[in-house]
Amino acid sequence: MQTVLPPGEIVSIEIKTEIAGVVFEILVEQGARVSAGETILVIESMKMEIPVDSTGEGVLAELCVSAGDVIAVGQVLARIKE
């Protein structure tokens, strides 16, 4: 399920993809606290499952994709508030 931050909400970290593919699985729910290095979601690309990890610690403020979404290189997947 995609969610949108309220206008004016400030985020500290944007998690972007470095590879095109399909969102295979979302492992963390919006509002959950995440640690640096924690896997947030999994992308399927070229028949491989690629974990996408948080680059910092905070609260998962926004999921910008849903399971099954086709994603492009550089697309924002999630936003984290520190």
Secondary structure, 3 states (H helix, E strand, C coil): CCCCCCCCCCCCEEEECCCCEEEEEECCCCCCEECCCCEEEEEEECCEEEEEECCCCEEEEEECCCCCCEECCCCEEEEEEC
